[in-house]
Amino acid sequence: YKTILYVKHCFRGLTFPQGRDIEPEERVETLRLPLLQFLMQEVYTPKSVRRRVAGGGGTSDGGSDGGGTTAEIKGARGRNYPYLWILIMVDAKATLDVLSIALDAEETTLSS
């Protein structure tokens, strides 16, 4: 549940858990879109795969360079929109309230 509160604070431009304004104000504007994009990722990407893809090595589909097999992703991580799904499973109403805060902000645009 703390994750939902943390995301809510971020979208409101507040530090967590103190609730002070995030400084500088420009950081608030650059924080909302990446956080929304993260929550709206359609598939789970393990950290090791993200690192290889960013570094130019490996494959983006989770495959292995060494000819090994790819482990099957199970549970909530295997669903579409896994990060959002997990938050909805914790508290659907609070998660939707947080998304409404993010999407109702005047400076929020969904184009990158």
PDB file as gemmi writes it, atoms N, CA and C in Angstrom:
CRYST1    1.000    1.000    1.000  90.00  90.00  90.00 P 1                      
ATOM      1  N   TYR A   1       0.815  -1.188   0.000  1.00  0.00           N  
ATOM      2  CA  TYR A   1       0.000   0.000   0.000  1.00  0.00           C  
ATOM      3  C   TYR A   1       0.864   1.260   0.000  1.00  0.00           C  
ATOM      4  N   LYS A   2       2.050   1.179   0.564  1.00  0.00           N  
ATOM      5  CA  LYS A   2       2.944   2.341   0.589  1.00  0.00           C  
ATOM      6  C   LYS A   2       3.323   2.775  -0.819  1.00  0.00           C  
ATOM      7  N   THR A   3       3.388   1.834  -1.739  1.00  0.00           N  
ATOM      8  CA  THR A   3       3.721   2.183  -3.118  1.00  0.00           C  
ATOM      9  C   THR A   3       2.657   3.089  -3.712  1.00  0.00           C  
ATOM     10  N   ILE A   4       1.406   2.799  -3.448  1.00  0.00           N  
ATOM     11  CA  ILE A   4       0.319   3.640  -3.954  1.00  0.00           C  
ATOM     12  C   ILE A   4       0.435   5.042  -3.359  1.00  0.00           C  
ATOM     13  N   LEU A   5       0.717   5.129  -2.069  1.00  0.00           N  
ATOM     14  CA  LEU A   5       0.891   6.439  -1.432  1.00  0.00           C  
ATOM     15  C   LEU A   5       2.085   7.187  -2.017  1.00  0.00           C  
ATOM     16  N   TYR A   6       3.177   6.451  -2.268  1.00  0.00           N  
ATOM     17  CA  TYR A   6       4.368   7.066  -2.853  1.00  0.00           C  
ATOM     18  C   TYR A   6       4.059   7.644  -4.234  1.00  0.00           C  
ATOM     19  N   VAL A   7       3.395   6.867  -5.073  1.00  0.00           N  
ATOM     20  CA  VAL A   7       3.047   7.326  -6.428  1.00  0.00           C  
ATOM     21  C   VAL A   7       2.111   8.522  -6.344  1.00  0.00           C  
ATOM     22  N   LYS A   8       1.164   8.480  -5.429  1.00  0.00           N  
ATOM     23  CA  LYS A   8       0.234   9.598  -5.240  1.00  0.00           C  
ATOM     24  C   LYS A   8       0.992  10.875  -4.880  1.00  0.00           C  
ATOM     25  N   HIS A   9       1.926  10.768  -3.960  1.00  0.00           N  
ATOM     26  CA  HIS A   9       2.744  11.927  -3.580  1.00  0.00           C  
ATOM     27  C   HIS A   9       3.521  12.456  -4.789  1.00  0.00           C  
ATOM     28  N   CYS A  10       4.104  11.563  -5.570  1.00  0.00           N  
ATOM     29  CA  CYS A  10       4.872  11.977  -6.753  1.00  0.00           C  
ATOM     30  C   CYS A  10       3.997  12.753  -7.733  1.00  0.00           C  
ATOM     31  N   PHE A  11       2.820  12.242  -8.009  1.00  0.00           N  
ATOM     32  CA  PHE A  11       1.923  12.913  -8.948  1.00  0.00           C  
ATOM     33  C   PHE A  11       1.421  14.248  -8.411  1.00  0.00           C  
ATOM     34  N   ARG A  12       1.363  14.388  -7.108  1.00  0.00           N  
ATOM     35  CA  ARG A  12       0.955  15.665  -6.507  1.00  0.00           C  
ATOM     36  C   ARG A  12       2.128  16.633  -6.348  1.00  0.00           C  
ATOM     37  N   GLY A  13       3.338  16.164  -6.643  1.00  0.00           N  
ATOM     38  CA  GLY A  13       4.514  17.023  -6.522  1.00  0.00           C  
ATOM     39  C   GLY A  13       5.020  17.144  -5.102  1.00  0.00           C  
ATOM     40  N   LEU A  14       4.829  16.086  -4.310  1.00  0.00           N  
ATOM     41  CA  LEU A  14       5.231  16.091  -2.913  1.00  0.00           C  
ATOM     42  C   LEU A  14       6.251  14.988  -2.630  1.00  0.00           C  
ATOM     43  N   THR A  15       7.107  15.235  -1.638  1.00  0.00           N  
ATOM     44  CA  THR A  15       8.048  14.200  -1.215  1.00  0.00           C  
ATOM     45  C   THR A  15       7.299  13.181  -0.366  1.00  0.00           C  
ATOM     46  N   PHE A  16       7.852  11.989  -0.285  1.00  0.00           N  
ATOM     47  CA  PHE A  16       7.229  10.936   0.515  1.00  0.00           C  
ATOM     48  C   PHE A  16       8.205  10.510   1.588  1.00  0.00           C  
ATOM     49  N   PRO A  17       7.828  10.383   2.814  1.00  0.00           N  
ATOM     50  CA  PRO A  17       6.492  10.518   3.389  1.00  0.00           C  
ATOM     51  C   PRO A  17       6.210  11.903   3.973  1.00  0.00           C  
ATOM     52  N   GLN A  18       7.174  12.822   3.919  1.00  0.00           N  
ATOM     53  CA  GLN A  18       7.010  14.105   4.584  1.00  0.00           C  
ATOM     54  C   GLN A  18       5.902  14.970   3.985  1.00  0.00           C  
ATOM     55  N   GLY A  19       5.690  14.887   2.671  1.00  0.00           N  
ATOM     56  CA  GLY A  19       4.653  15.679   2.045  1.00  0.00           C  
ATOM     57  C   GLY A  19       5.068  17.108   1.721  1.00  0.00           C  
ATOM     58  N   ARG A  20       6.380  17.349   1.669  1.00  0.00           N  
ATOM     59  CA  ARG A  20       6.878  18.678   1.287  1.00  0.00           C  
ATOM     60  C   ARG A  20       6.906  18.796  -0.226  1.00  0.00           C  
ATOM     61  N   ASP A  21       6.890  20.035  -0.730  1.00  0.00           N  
ATOM     62  CA  ASP A  21       6.971  20.257  -2.167  1.00  0.00           C  
ATOM     63  C   ASP A  21       8.296  19.735  -2.716  1.00  0.00           C  
ATOM     64  N   ILE A  22       8.233  19.086  -3.887  1.00  0.00           N  
ATOM     65  CA  ILE A  22       9.445  18.615  -4.554  1.00  0.00           C  
ATOM     66  C   ILE A  22      10.141  19.821  -5.155  1.00  0.00           C  
ATOM     67  N   GLU A  23      11.423  19.922  -4.904  1.00  0.00           N  
ATOM     68  CA  GLU A  23      12.232  21.019  -5.445  1.00  0.00           C  
ATOM     69  C   GLU A  23      13.243  20.433  -6.410  1.00  0.00           C  
ATOM     70  N   PRO A  24      13.581  21.032  -7.482  1.00  0.00           N  
ATOM     71  CA  PRO A  24      12.952  22.213  -8.080  1.00  0.00           C  
ATOM     72  C   PRO A  24      11.644  21.835  -8.751  1.00  0.00           C  
ATOM     73  N   GLU A  25      10.814  22.824  -9.024  1.00  0.00           N  
ATOM     74  CA  GLU A  25       9.499  22.613  -9.637  1.00  0.00           C  
ATOM     75  C   GLU A  25       9.613  21.895 -10.977  1.00  0.00           C  
ATOM     76  N   GLU A  26      10.708  22.119 -11.708  1.00  0.00           N  
ATOM     77  CA  GLU A  26      10.895  21.464 -13.008  1.00  0.00           C  
ATOM     78  C   GLU A  26      10.942  19.948 -12.854  1.00  0.00           C  
ATOM     79  N   ARG A  27      11.427  19.465 -11.715  1.00  0.00           N  
ATOM     80  CA  ARG A  27      11.517  18.016 -11.486  1.00  0.00           C  
ATOM     81  C   ARG A  27      10.129  17.392 -11.453  1.00  0.00           C  
ATOM     82  N   VAL A  28       9.166  18.107 -10.912  1.00  0.00           N  
ATOM     83  CA  VAL A  28       7.793  17.589 -10.864  1.00  0.00           C  
ATOM     84  C   VAL A  28       7.285  17.372 -12.281  1.00  0.00           C  
ATOM     85  N   GLU A  29       7.558  18.326 -13.156  1.00  0.00           N  
ATOM     86  CA  GLU A  29       7.092  18.230 -14.536  1.00  0.00           C  
ATOM     87  C   GLU A  29       7.761  17.080 -15.281  1.00  0.00           C  
ATOM     88  N   THR A  30       9.020  16.788 -14.965  1.00  0.00           N  
ATOM     89  CA  THR A  30       9.723  15.701 -15.652  1.00  0.00           C  
ATOM     90  C   THR A  30       9.507  14.348 -14.980  1.00  0.00           C  
ATOM     91  N   LEU A  31       8.853  14.342 -13.850  1.00  0.00           N  
ATOM     92  CA  LEU A  31       8.632  13.106 -13.102  1.00  0.00           C  
ATOM     93  C   LEU A  31       7.351  12.392 -13.522  1.00  0.00           C  
ATOM     94  N   ARG A  32       6.316  13.135 -13.822  1.00  0.00           N  
ATOM     95  CA  ARG A  32       4.995  12.535 -14.065  1.00  0.00           C  
ATOM     96  C   ARG A  32       4.970  11.615 -15.285  1.00  0.00           C  
ATOM     97  N   LEU A  33       5.472  12.074 -16.416  1.00  0.00           N  
ATOM     98  CA  LEU A  33       5.392  11.266 -17.632  1.00  0.00           C  
ATOM     99  C   LEU A  33       6.159   9.942 -17.513  1.00  0.00           C  
ATOM    100  N   PRO A  34       7.432   9.954 -17.055  1.00  0.00           N  
ATOM    101  CA  PRO A  34       8.118   8.654 -16.912  1.00  0.00           C  
ATOM    102  C   PRO A  34       7.430   7.716 -15.923  1.00  0.00           C  
ATOM    103  N   LEU A  35       6.860   8.269 -14.873  1.00  0.00           N  
ATOM    104  CA  LEU A  35       6.163   7.429 -13.900  1.00  0.00           C  
ATOM    105  C   LEU A  35       4.900   6.829 -14.515  1.00  0.00           C  
ATOM    106  N   LEU A  36       4.156   7.610 -15.264  1.00  0.00           N  
ATOM    107  CA  LEU A  36       2.991   7.085 -15.973  1.00  0.00           C  
ATOM    108  C   LEU A  36       3.397   6.023 -16.991  1.00  0.00           C  
ATOM    109  N   GLN A  37       4.479   6.293 -17.729  1.00  0.00           N  
ATOM    110  CA  GLN A  37       4.949   5.324 -18.725  1.00  0.00           C  
ATOM    111  C   GLN A  37       5.353   4.013 -18.058  1.00  0.00           C  
ATOM    112  N   PHE A  38       5.999   4.105 -16.901  1.00  0.00           N  
ATOM    113  CA  PHE A  38       6.396   2.895 -16.176  1.00  0.00           C  
ATOM    114  C   PHE A  38       5.161   2.098 -15.759  1.00  0.00           C  
ATOM    115  N   LEU A  39       4.189   2.774 -15.170  1.00  0.00           N  
ATOM    116  CA  LEU A  39       2.984   2.081 -14.718  1.00  0.00           C  
ATOM    117  C   LEU A  39       2.215   1.471 -15.879  1.00  0.00           C  
ATOM    118  N   MET A  40       2.283   2.083 -17.048  1.00  0.00           N  
ATOM    119  CA  MET A  40       1.515   1.629 -18.201  1.00  0.00           C  
ATOM    120  C   MET A  40       2.312   0.698 -19.125  1.00  0.00           C  
ATOM    121  N   GLN A  41       3.478   0.211 -18.679  1.00  0.00           N  
ATOM    122  CA  GLN A  41       4.225  -0.754 -19.482  1.00  0.00           C  
ATOM    123  C   GLN A  41       3.367  -2.001 -19.681  1.00  0.00           C  
ATOM    124  N   GLU A  42       3.283  -2.435 -20.925  1.00  0.00           N  
ATOM    125  CA  GLU A  42       2.411  -3.570 -21.235  1.00  0.00           C  
ATOM    126  C   GLU A  42       2.991  -4.899 -20.769  1.00  0.00           C  
ATOM    127  N   VAL A  43       4.316  -5.026 -20.765  1.00  0.00           N  
ATOM    128  CA  VAL A  43       4.941  -6.286 -20.343  1.00  0.00           C  
ATOM    129  C   VAL A  43       6.043  -6.016 -19.334  1.00  0.00           C  
ATOM    130  N   TYR A  44       6.256  -6.998 -18.470  1.00  0.00           N  
ATOM    131  CA  TYR A  44       7.329  -6.937 -17.482  1.00  0.00           C  
ATOM    132  C   TYR A  44       8.653  -7.186 -18.170  1.00  0.00           C  
ATOM    133  N   THR A  45       9.632  -6.338 -17.901  1.00  0.00           N  
ATOM    134  CA  THR A  45      10.970  -6.517 -18.438  1.00  0.00           C  
ATOM    135  C   THR A  45      11.939  -6.622 -17.266  1.00  0.00           C  
ATOM    136  N   PRO A  46      12.541  -7.802 -17.063  1.00  0.00           N  
ATOM    137  CA  PRO A  46      13.491  -7.949 -15.955  1.00  0.00           C  
ATOM    138  C   PRO A  46      14.638  -6.957 -16.075  1.00  0.00           C  
ATOM    139  N   LYS A  47      15.167  -6.546 -14.939  1.00  0.00           N  
ATOM    140  CA  LYS A  47      16.242  -5.556 -14.893  1.00  0.00           C  
ATOM    141  C   LYS A  47      17.446  -5.987 -15.725  1.00  0.00           C  
ATOM    142  N   SER A  48      17.812  -7.260 -15.692  1.00  0.00           N  
ATOM    143  CA  SER A  48      18.985  -7.731 -16.436  1.00  0.00           C  
ATOM    144  C   SER A  48      18.789  -7.562 -17.937  1.00  0.00           C  
ATOM    145  N   VAL A  49      17.569  -7.757 -18.424  1.00  0.00           N  
ATOM    146  CA  VAL A  49      17.293  -7.601 -19.856  1.00  0.00           C  
ATOM    147  C   VAL A  49      17.352  -6.127 -20.230  1.00  0.00           C  
ATOM    148  N   ARG A  50      16.799  -5.254 -19.384  1.00  0.00           N  
ATOM    149  CA  ARG A  50      16.838  -3.812 -19.659  1.00  0.00           C  
ATOM    150  C   ARG A  50      18.277  -3.336 -19.753  1.00  0.00           C  
ATOM    151  N   ARG A  51      19.136  -3.837 -18.870  1.00  0.00           N  
ATOM    152  CA  ARG A  51      20.541  -3.425 -18.868  1.00  0.00           C  
ATOM    153  C   ARG A  51      21.240  -3.859 -20.148  1.00  0.00           C  
ATOM    154  N   ARG A  52      21.009  -5.108 -20.593  1.00  0.00           N  
ATOM    155  CA  ARG A  52      21.649  -5.606 -21.813  1.00  0.00           C  
ATOM    156  C   ARG A  52      21.184  -4.831 -23.032  1.00  0.00           C  
ATOM    157  N   VAL A  53      19.882  -4.562 -23.111  1.00  0.00           N  
ATOM    158  CA  VAL A  53      19.340  -3.839 -24.259  1.00  0.00           C  
ATOM    159  C   VAL A  53      19.889  -2.427 -24.281  1.00  0.00           C  
ATOM    160  N   ALA A  54      19.939  -1.761 -23.136  1.00  0.00           N  
ATOM    161  CA  ALA A  54      20.453  -0.393 -23.064  1.00  0.00           C  
ATOM    162  C   ALA A  54      21.936  -0.354 -23.415  1.00  0.00           C  
ATOM    163  N   GLY A  55      22.670  -1.403 -23.072  1.00  0.00           N  
ATOM    164  CA  GLY A  55      24.095  -1.454 -23.346  1.00  0.00           C  
ATOM    165  C   GLY A  55      24.428  -1.938 -24.745  1.00  0.00           C  
ATOM    166  N   GLY A  56      23.430  -2.323 -25.511  1.00  0.00           N  
ATOM    167  CA  GLY A  56      23.660  -2.763 -26.885  1.00  0.00           C  
ATOM    168  C   GLY A  56      23.899  -4.249 -27.026  1.00  0.00           C  
ATOM    169  N   GLY A  57      23.957  -4.970 -25.930  1.00  0.00           N  
ATOM    170  CA  GLY A  57      24.154  -6.408 -26.019  1.00  0.00           C  
ATOM    171  C   GLY A  57      22.883  -7.140 -25.694  1.00  0.00           C  
ATOM    172  N   GLY A  58      22.827  -8.387 -26.000  1.00  0.00           N  
ATOM    173  CA  GLY A  58      21.673  -9.201 -25.636  1.00  0.00           C  
ATOM    174  C   GLY A  58      20.500  -8.956 -26.551  1.00  0.00           C  
ATOM    175  N   THR A  59      19.355  -9.429 -26.107  1.00  0.00           N  
ATOM    176  CA  THR A  59      18.151  -9.307 -26.910  1.00  0.00           C  
ATOM    177  C   THR A  59      17.065  -8.629 -26.100  1.00  0.00           C  
ATOM    178  N   SER A  60      16.152  -7.969 -26.787  1.00  0.00           N  
ATOM    179  CA  SER A  60      15.098  -7.258 -26.090  1.00  0.00           C  
ATOM    180  C   SER A  60      13.945  -8.173 -25.686  1.00  0.00           C  
ATOM    181  N   ASP A  61      13.906  -9.399 -26.201  1.00  0.00           N  
ATOM    182  CA  ASP A  61      12.787 -10.275 -25.880  1.00  0.00           C  
ATOM    183  C   ASP A  61      13.067 -11.169 -24.679  1.00  0.00           C  
ATOM    184  N   GLY A  62      14.152 -10.917 -23.968  1.00  0.00           N  
ATOM    185  CA  GLY A  62      14.456 -11.713 -22.791  1.00  0.00           C  
ATOM    186  C   GLY A  62      15.255 -12.945 -23.112  1.00  0.00           C  
ATOM    187  N   GLY A  63      15.633 -13.128 -24.374  1.00  0.00           N  
ATOM    188  CA  GLY A  63      16.430 -14.286 -24.772  1.00  0.00           C  
ATOM    189  C   GLY A  63      17.833 -14.194 -24.207  1.00  0.00           C  
ATOM    190  N   SER A  64      18.570 -15.258 -24.355  1.00  0.00           N  
ATOM    191  CA  SER A  64      19.914 -15.325 -23.800  1.00  0.00           C  
ATOM    192  C   SER A  64      20.944 -15.364 -24.927  1.00  0.00           C  
ATOM    193  N   ASP A  65      22.060 -14.661 -24.744  1.00  0.00           N  
ATOM    194  CA  ASP A  65      23.133 -14.696 -25.724  1.00  0.00           C  
ATOM    195  C   ASP A  65      23.885 -16.016 -25.698  1.00  0.00           C  
ATOM    196  N   GLY A  66      23.890 -16.676 -24.538  1.00  0.00           N  
ATOM    197  CA  GLY A  66      24.685 -17.880 -24.379  1.00  0.00           C  
ATOM    198  C   GLY A  66      23.981 -19.145 -24.806  1.00  0.00           C  
ATOM    199  N   GLY A  67      22.856 -19.038 -25.485  1.00  0.00           N  
ATOM    200  CA  GLY A  67      22.154 -20.224 -25.940  1.00  0.00           C  
ATOM    201  C   GLY A  67      21.305 -20.874 -24.875  1.00  0.00           C  
ATOM    202  N   GLY A  68      21.206 -20.258 -23.688  1.00  0.00           N  
ATOM    203  CA  GLY A  68      20.384 -20.814 -22.622  1.00  0.00           C  
ATOM    204  C   GLY A  68      18.920 -20.555 -22.888  1.00  0.00           C  
ATOM    205  N   THR A  69      18.081 -21.098 -22.044  1.00  0.00           N  
ATOM    206  CA  THR A  69      16.646 -20.903 -22.210  1.00  0.00           C  
ATOM    207  C   THR A  69      16.194 -19.704 -21.396  1.00  0.00           C  
ATOM    208  N   THR A  70      15.104 -19.104 -21.838  1.00  0.00           N  
ATOM    209  CA  THR A  70      14.527 -17.974 -21.137  1.00  0.00           C  
ATOM    210  C   THR A  70      13.534 -18.493 -20.115  1.00  0.00           C  
ATOM    211  N   ALA A  71      13.634 -18.021 -18.877  1.00  0.00           N  
ATOM    212  CA  ALA A  71      12.702 -18.436 -17.833  1.00  0.00           C  
ATOM    213  C   ALA A  71      11.331 -17.834 -18.107  1.00  0.00           C  
ATOM    214  N   GLU A  72      10.298 -18.611 -17.874  1.00  0.00           N  
ATOM    215  CA  GLU A  72       8.936 -18.137 -18.062  1.00  0.00           C  
ATOM    216  C   GLU A  72       8.576 -17.170 -16.930  1.00  0.00           C  
ATOM    217  N   ILE A  73       7.955 -16.063 -17.284  1.00  0.00           N  
ATOM    218  CA  ILE A  73       7.543 -15.087 -16.286  1.00  0.00           C  
ATOM    219  C   ILE A  73       6.168 -15.503 -15.785  1.00  0.00           C  
ATOM    220  N   LYS A  74       6.047 -15.677 -14.471  1.00  0.00           N  
ATOM    221  CA  LYS A  74       4.816 -16.190 -13.875  1.00  0.00           C  
ATOM    222  C   LYS A  74       4.183 -15.151 -12.969  1.00  0.00           C  
ATOM    223  N   GLY A  75       2.971 -15.421 -12.574  1.00  0.00           N  
ATOM    224  CA  GLY A  75       2.259 -14.569 -11.628  1.00  0.00           C  
ATOM    225  C   GLY A  75       1.840 -13.250 -12.259  1.00  0.00           C  
ATOM    226  N   ALA A  76       1.750 -12.220 -11.432  1.00  0.00           N  
ATOM    227  CA  ALA A  76       1.302 -10.903 -11.891  1.00  0.00           C  
ATOM    228  C   ALA A  76       2.244 -10.323 -12.939  1.00  0.00           C  
ATOM    229  N   ARG A  77       3.522 -10.677 -12.859  1.00  0.00           N  
ATOM    230  CA  ARG A  77       4.493 -10.167 -13.843  1.00  0.00           C  
ATOM    231  C   ARG A  77       4.216 -10.705 -15.242  1.00  0.00           C  
ATOM    232  N   GLY A  78       3.544 -11.814 -15.354  1.00  0.00           N  
ATOM    233  CA  GLY A  78       3.232 -12.397 -16.648  1.00  0.00           C  
ATOM    234  C   GLY A  78       1.979 -11.811 -17.292  1.00  0.00           C  
ATOM    235  N   ARG A  79       1.238 -11.014 -16.573  1.00  0.00           N  
ATOM    236  CA  ARG A  79       0.021 -10.396 -17.105  1.00  0.00           C  
ATOM    237  C   ARG A  79       0.362  -9.155 -17.935  1.00  0.00           C  
ATOM    238  N   ASN A  80      -0.602  -8.711 -18.743  1.00  0.00           N  
ATOM    239  CA  ASN A  80      -0.452  -7.422 -19.416  1.00  0.00           C  
ATOM    240  C   ASN A  80      -0.529  -6.324 -18.361  1.00  0.00           C  
ATOM    241  N   TYR A  81       0.242  -5.284 -18.541  1.00  0.00           N  
ATOM    242  CA  TYR A  81       0.303  -4.145 -17.609  1.00  0.00           C  
ATOM    243  C   TYR A  81       0.557  -4.618 -16.178  1.00  0.00           C  
ATOM    244  N   PRO A  82       1.655  -5.327 -15.947  1.00  0.00           N  
ATOM    245  CA  PRO A  82       1.875  -5.953 -14.644  1.00  0.00           C  
ATOM    246  C   PRO A  82       2.013  -4.973 -13.489  1.00  0.00           C  
ATOM    247  N   TYR A  83       2.648  -3.829 -13.714  1.00  0.00           N  
ATOM    248  CA  TYR A  83       2.860  -2.886 -12.616  1.00  0.00           C  
ATOM    249  C   TYR A  83       1.538  -2.268 -12.175  1.00  0.00           C  
ATOM    250  N   LEU A  84       0.713  -1.899 -13.123  1.00  0.00           N  
ATOM    251  CA  LEU A  84      -0.603  -1.355 -12.817  1.00  0.00           C  
ATOM    252  C   LEU A  84      -1.490  -2.441 -12.197  1.00  0.00           C  
ATOM    253  N   TRP A  85      -1.396  -3.640 -12.716  1.00  0.00           N  
ATOM    254  CA  TRP A  85      -2.186  -4.761 -12.203  1.00  0.00           C  
ATOM    255  C   TRP A  85      -1.928  -5.001 -10.720  1.00  0.00           C  
ATOM    256  N   ILE A  86      -0.667  -4.980 -10.330  1.00  0.00           N  
ATOM    257  CA  ILE A  86      -0.315  -5.230  -8.928  1.00  0.00           C  
ATOM    258  C   ILE A  86      -0.927  -4.163  -8.028  1.00  0.00           C  
ATOM    259  N   LEU A  87      -0.836  -2.897  -8.446  1.00  0.00           N  
ATOM    260  CA  LEU A  87      -1.413  -1.827  -7.637  1.00  0.00           C  
ATOM    261  C   LEU A  87      -2.934  -1.954  -7.553  1.00  0.00           C  
ATOM    262  N   ILE A  88      -3.566  -2.345  -8.644  1.00  0.00           N  
ATOM    263  CA  ILE A  88      -5.020  -2.538  -8.642  1.00  0.00           C  
ATOM    264  C   ILE A  88      -5.405  -3.678  -7.707  1.00  0.00           C  
ATOM    265  N   MET A  89      -4.598  -4.726  -7.668  1.00  0.00           N  
ATOM    266  CA  MET A  89      -4.884  -5.844  -6.769  1.00  0.00           C  
ATOM    267  C   MET A  89      -4.775  -5.423  -5.304  1.00  0.00           C  
ATOM    268  N   VAL A  90      -3.886  -4.493  -5.007  1.00  0.00           N  
ATOM    269  CA  VAL A  90      -3.735  -4.014  -3.631  1.00  0.00           C  
ATOM    270  C   VAL A  90      -4.946  -3.173  -3.234  1.00  0.00           C  
ATOM    271  N   ASP A  91      -5.284  -2.182  -4.070  1.00  0.00           N  
ATOM    272  CA  ASP A  91      -6.423  -1.307  -3.777  1.00  0.00           C  
ATOM    273  C   ASP A  91      -6.846  -0.618  -5.071  1.00  0.00           C  
ATOM    274  N   ALA A  92      -7.875  -1.143  -5.694  1.00  0.00           N  
ATOM    275  CA  ALA A  92      -8.314  -0.645  -7.004  1.00  0.00           C  
ATOM    276  C   ALA A  92      -8.758   0.808  -6.935  1.00  0.00           C  
ATOM    277  N   LYS A  93      -9.558   1.174  -5.947  1.00  0.00           N  
ATOM    278  CA  LYS A  93     -10.063   2.538  -5.844  1.00  0.00           C  
ATOM    279  C   LYS A  93      -8.918   3.532  -5.648  1.00  0.00           C  
ATOM    280  N   ALA A  94      -8.000   3.226  -4.760  1.00  0.00           N  
ATOM    281  CA  ALA A  94      -6.866   4.131  -4.507  1.00  0.00           C  
ATOM    282  C   ALA A  94      -5.993   4.268  -5.758  1.00  0.00           C  
ATOM    283  N   THR A  95      -5.797   3.172  -6.485  1.00  0.00           N  
ATOM    284  CA  THR A  95      -4.987   3.217  -7.702  1.00  0.00           C  
ATOM    285  C   THR A  95      -5.657   4.090  -8.758  1.00  0.00           C  
ATOM    286  N   LEU A  96      -6.960   3.928  -8.938  1.00  0.00           N  
ATOM    287  CA  LEU A  96      -7.672   4.759  -9.910  1.00  0.00           C  
ATOM    288  C   LEU A  96      -7.696   6.228  -9.485  1.00  0.00           C  
ATOM    289  N   ASP A  97      -7.780   6.489  -8.185  1.00  0.00           N  
ATOM    290  CA  ASP A  97      -7.694   7.864  -7.692  1.00  0.00           C  
ATOM    291  C   ASP A  97      -6.342   8.478  -8.023  1.00  0.00           C  
ATOM    292  N   VAL A  98      -5.282   7.695  -7.856  1.00  0.00           N  
ATOM    293  CA  VAL A  98      -3.932   8.173  -8.161  1.00  0.00           C  
ATOM    294  C   VAL A  98      -3.800   8.471  -9.653  1.00  0.00           C  
ATOM    295  N   LEU A  99      -4.309   7.584 -10.491  1.00  0.00           N  
ATOM    296  CA  LEU A  99      -4.245   7.823 -11.936  1.00  0.00           C  
ATOM    297  C   LEU A  99      -5.043   9.060 -12.333  1.00  0.00           C  
ATOM    298  N   SER A 100      -6.156   9.304 -11.675  1.00  0.00           N  
ATOM    299  CA  SER A 100      -6.936  10.498 -11.995  1.00  0.00           C  
ATOM    300  C   SER A 100      -6.182  11.762 -11.614  1.00  0.00           C  
ATOM    301  N   ILE A 101      -5.436  11.721 -10.521  1.00  0.00           N  
ATOM    302  CA  ILE A 101      -4.604  12.866 -10.133  1.00  0.00           C  
ATOM    303  C   ILE A 101      -3.571  13.134 -11.220  1.00  0.00           C  
ATOM    304  N   ALA A 102      -2.928  12.077 -11.694  1.00  0.00           N  
ATOM    305  CA  ALA A 102      -1.887  12.226 -12.709  1.00  0.00           C  
ATOM    306  C   ALA A 102      -2.450  12.742 -14.023  1.00  0.00           C  
ATOM    307  N   LEU A 103      -3.580  12.209 -14.432  1.00  0.00           N  
ATOM    308  CA  LEU A 103      -4.132  12.567 -15.732  1.00  0.00           C  
ATOM    309  C   LEU A 103      -4.879  13.897 -15.718  1.00  0.00           C  
ATOM    310  N   ASP A 104      -5.311  14.355 -14.553  1.00  0.00           N  
ATOM    311  CA  ASP A 104      -6.008  15.631 -14.450  1.00  0.00           C  
ATOM    312  C   ASP A 104      -5.063  16.821 -14.322  1.00  0.00           C  
ATOM    313  N   ALA A 105      -3.786  16.564 -14.068  1.00  0.00           N  
ATOM    314  CA  ALA A 105      -2.822  17.665 -13.930  1.00  0.00           C  
ATOM    315  C   ALA A 105      -2.707  18.418 -15.253  1.00  0.00           C  
ATOM    316  N   GLU A 106      -2.738  19.744 -15.183  1.00  0.00           N  
ATOM    317  CA  GLU A 106      -2.710  20.579 -16.387  1.00  0.00           C  
ATOM    318  C   GLU A 106      -1.475  20.333 -17.243  1.00  0.00           C  
ATOM    319  N   GLU A 107      -0.334  20.140 -16.599  1.00  0.00           N  
ATOM    320  CA  GLU A 107       0.910  20.006 -17.362  1.00  0.00           C  
ATOM    321  C   GLU A 107       1.184  18.592 -17.861  1.00  0.00           C  
ATOM    322  N   THR A 108       0.272  17.654 -17.561  1.00  0.00           N  
ATOM    323  CA  THR A 108       0.468  16.278 -17.998  1.00  0.00           C  
ATOM    324  C   THR A 108       0.029  16.124 -19.452  1.00  0.00           C  
ATOM    325  N   THR A 109       0.986  15.699 -20.283  1.00  0.00           N  
ATOM    326  CA  THR A 109       0.681  15.344 -21.668  1.00  0.00           C  
ATOM    327  C   THR A 109       1.213  13.946 -21.892  1.00  0.00           C  
ATOM    328  N   LEU A 110       0.493  13.156 -22.637  1.00  0.00           N  
ATOM    329  CA  LEU A 110       0.887  11.762 -22.838  1.00  0.00           C  
ATOM    330  C   LEU A 110       1.755  11.551 -24.067  1.00  0.00           C  
ATOM    331  N   SER A 111       2.082  12.590 -24.783  1.00  0.00           N  
ATOM    332  CA  SER A 111       2.987  12.451 -25.927  1.00  0.00           C  
ATOM    333  C   SER A 111       4.399  12.736 -25.448  1.00  0.00           C  
ATOM    334  N   SER A 112       5.336  11.936 -25.936  1.00  0.00           N  
ATOM    335  CA  SER A 112       6.717  12.113 -25.480  1.00  0.00           C  
ATOM    336  C   SER A 112       7.550  12.890 -26.449  1.00  0.00           C  
TER     337      SER A 112                                                      
END                                                                             
